[in-house]
Amino acid sequence: MAKTVAEAASVAVTRSPLATAEQVADYLGVPVATLYQWRYRNLGPRASKVGRHLRYRWADVESWVDDQAKADA
């Protein structure tokens, strides 16, 4: 069933925007190149390709940070 414009707008409001590699790198305090290396080596936060762009869900970034803290404990 097709959503109305109001329903689609309410869904968009409840979702947080996807983060760019630059935003995540700034948040984590690492260079963007480090994020790309982590992705290549399957070490960093989960990322998705949107077209040709790399995007991160903030929840995945936070979860990854939490996992890193647990691994160091």
Protein Blocks (a to p, Z undefined) as FASTA:
>chain_A
ZZdfklmmmmmmmpccdddfklmmmmnopafklmmmmmmnomaccdddehjaccddfklm
mmmmmmmmmmmZZ
